[in-house]
Amino acid sequence: MLALVGAVAILSLLAAVLSNRVSPLAALILVPVAAALVVGAGADVPGHILDGIGKIAPVAGMFVFAILFFGVMTDAGVLAPLVGLTLRLVGRKPARITVGTAALALLIHLDGSGAVCFLVTIPALRPLYDELGMDRRILACTASMAAGVNFLPWTGPTLRAAAALKVPVHDLFAPMFPVQLVGLAFVFAASWWLGRREERRLAAGIPLPPAAGETAKTNVSSEGSHMTSGGTARPRLLWLNAGLTILVIALMVTGAAEPVIVFMVGTALALTINYPNAAQQRIRIESHSKAALLMASVLLAAGAFTGIMNGTGMIAAMAHAVADHVPLGVGQHLPAIVGTLAMPMSMMFDPDSFYFGILPILANLAEGFGLEGRAVAQAALLGQMTTGFPVSPLTPATFLVAGLSGIELSAHQRFSFLWLYAASLVMLVAALLFGVIAL
């Protein structure tokens, strides 16, 4: 009963968001509440929501102040030289720009944090996409592909998989390195092709589709003024602002302080340094408050969703139901099947539920057929919250990508899902050819 209701709840959420019939905020709150009422856990809903919000609050706070920090820095003109440098390196050819986007996201994601990757990559390159009239969905997609394929020994999915099966991280990751290289080759090839397609669209004068164009126009008009307004730019403080930005990013990458604290202090310093007048500070905050409020509200709603789904036991019930209903006839092919389904399963299971709930059961099942449980974990890493995390409604990063890119969540998911899934399947084929996973 719990597993069935949980599955219906997640499918309903995805259908509501992708169809644009209900806003993500409303769907994330109403769907799990309805599911909890169906399973008779209505009385426990407030407690589950508070638990979920408590876990997501630091992340929501980080995103709010990150938006304010990078917004103020953009107003002050600190990103203008970076955009200019990028233009000089890649020119004005969209194919080079998309490849550059993937390369920048790959480098920033070396710290293993998807949030840091998107917080740095997207605000830096979005003005360039807007200036050339490029589709922001491509910005979101190329950054997502680079971050998703770049699973590392210190990233969350790899650490969870190693901990769940009690195997050394090196033993889990080392055989996957050639597979990852193939995935990265696909990412750059796909990014180049998306850029070439965008070149042809721009040359032909074809307008952006409504899913990307309407949102982009709304945001360009407001943010473009911040980039070019002489009243907000602070060219004399460029080096001081650049140093502050590098310091904030460095503190996040090294983990020297909690990200929410880093961005809170960074935002306060940025406002004080660039706009010492209280009225100016209020105007700068108000200019970015819409995006910050929208992001915070959606993230808190996502916390309510995961709080209810985990608190009522629906996620755990789905995990066991999936494992219990694996047909015996497919046991020999279990790693390949897991690799095929890993990325789509990111849409239904958060990383903890999958790696600590489903993975040990599947690994034991595989060992019963004479296979190594490690092979199941390696297959899962090809998509489960790796290539799948930038589009999953169960991770804050998905909302961050869409929000920073200035596109609707449904537009991002519809555009990026197949590309991310393709990257996962390409790596699966490589793992089969290299003998990492047996068919």
Secondary structure as GFF3:
##gff-version 3
##sequence-region A 1 439
A	DSSP	alpha_helix	2	19	.	.	.	ID=ss1
A	DSSP	alpha_helix	24	38	.	.	.	ID=ss2
A	DSSP	three_ten_helix	42	44	.	.	.	ID=ss3
A	DSSP	alpha_helix	45	76	.	.	.	ID=ss4
A	DSSP	alpha_helix	80	90	.	.	.	ID=ss5
A	DSSP	alpha_helix	94	108	.	.	.	ID=ss6
A	DSSP	three_ten_helix	109	111	.	.	.	ID=ss7
A	DSSP	alpha_helix	114	132	.	.	.	ID=ss8
A	DSSP	alpha_helix	136	149	.	.	.	ID=ss9
A	DSSP	alpha_helix	156	165	.	.	.	ID=ss10
A	DSSP	alpha_helix	169	173	.	.	.	ID=ss11
A	DSSP	three_ten_helix	174	176	.	.	.	ID=ss12
A	DSSP	alpha_helix	177	204	.	.	.	ID=ss13
A	DSSP	alpha_helix	210	228	.	.	.	ID=ss14
A	DSSP	three_ten_helix	235	237	.	.	.	ID=ss15
A	DSSP	alpha_helix	238	254	.	.	.	ID=ss16
A	DSSP	alpha_helix	259	274	.	.	.	ID=ss17
A	DSSP	alpha_helix	278	311	.	.	.	ID=ss18
A	DSSP	alpha_helix	314	324	.	.	.	ID=ss19
A	DSSP	three_ten_helix	328	333	.	.	.	ID=ss20
A	DSSP	alpha_helix	334	345	.	.	.	ID=ss21
A	DSSP	alpha_helix	351	353	.	.	.	ID=ss22
A	DSSP	pi_helix	354	358	.	.	.	ID=ss23
A	DSSP	alpha_helix	359	368	.	.	.	ID=ss24
A	DSSP	alpha_helix	373	380	.	.	.	ID=ss25
A	DSSP	alpha_helix	396	405	.	.	.	ID=ss26
A	DSSP	alpha_helix	409	433	.	.	.	ID=ss27
###
